[in-house]
Amino acid sequence: MREQDGLTRVQLQHGDTAWLVTRYDEVRAALSDPRISADITNPRLPVAVHGRPTFARMDDPDHARLRRVFTSAFTVKNVNLMRRAIETVVDRTLTAFAGGRNPADLMRGYALPIPSQVICLILGVPYEDHQFFEEHSATLFDQGLPADRKQAALTALYTYTHRLLTDRLTAPSPGLIGQQAVLIARGELDLDEAAVSTMALLVAGHETTSSMIALSTLVLLQHPDQLARLRDSDDPTVVARAVEELLRYITIAETAAVRVATDDVEIGGHLVRKDEGLMMCLPSANRDGKFAGADDLDLGRDARGHVAFGFGVHQCLGQNLARLELQIALPVLLRRLPGLKLAVPLEELRMRLGILSVDELPVTW
Ligand code: HEM
């Protein structure tokens, strides 16, 4: 499709018709155009469930007002202050995984617990509840599941974060939940909006990074020469480059960036009419001609400028955190388990679409 045209009319799984935007320049043009909206209260936005809006699915100024509550927590500087805490989580998780049963599921044993524990620390969510929120988050992101299951998962998660915030309105408590509780008590933040934002951060904070840890490992096992480059280097620049390339090459957020035009807009030589939906095909944009030999994994390339975290005002809030978690979790896994390999044939893995992931990643070492 991308070779023929930058925009193609497609029918989506849940019935909507939308423009699929496949080229790098067109994706960036659409994502930075103020006439292209992310507003989920617009019935024309091509999504399966029109649930309660998170700031990810609002337009400015509301989007900016709510995002601002969290921006300082996710700057490079503040995320780097968490390095020690993340290293401790990774070390503890890897020690338990390596000392446990062999073969084992890398997803449940390593890829998922790391970002889950980290986002719990940041938010102040009790990690004991991880099974509850991990299961519901996976339901939300699994494109293969029906809309009523997703709606039920959304309601359960919203009720959960609403209760956490309500419980903490009167006593000081740690993390971003505690900070929001203070703002709510002062009348500067709305409780419902805070519950939705917290839910979005909890879900996005672990589901995406866990997929990237698992799929990066899978892809590296299929590219042993590239795996060796990452395993054998302790140069932070080399590791950072490698992670950037893995983000580009895998691009897990396949269908996350959906929009609707609020006016007639020309993109890539096409007239996108008011009320027409758009879906950015980020994996395709990241394999566009902007990156030479884009279909090859090359951990030495400069992959900066990729759109795996989106582009424009909605560009991923948690990207610095995700990068740091990957930079810490991947090399240490490859070094401590040098004999790591898949424990089942590749074809037996069940891929999850939407946010690209695997249900399980059975490995042996
Ligand atoms: C490798 C991991 C991750 C990937 C690939 C990823 C990808 C993305 C993408 C593509 C978007 C833009 C969606 C759009 O334009 O509609 C986005 C937005 C967002 N992400 Fe991430 N993400 C990751 C990790 C995280 C983490 C760890 C957090 C939280 C701590 C997070 C929180 C968010 C939030 C809150 C938004 C909405 C931002 C806004 O609308 O202003 N993400 N992410």
Boltz pocket constraint, residues with backbone or C-beta under 6 A from the ligand:
constraints:
  - pocket:
      binder: B
      contacts: [[A, 38], [A, 55], [A, 56], [A, 57], [A, 63], [A, 67], [A, 119], [A, 200], [A, 201], [A, 204], [A, 205], [A, 206], [A, 208], [A, 209], [A, 212], [A, 252], [A, 253], [A, 256], [A, 257], [A, 258], [A, 307], [A, 308], [A, 309], [A, 310], [A, 311], [A, 313], [A, 314], [A, 315], [A, 316], [A, 317], [A, 318], [A, 319], [A, 321], [A, 322]]
      max_distance: 6.0
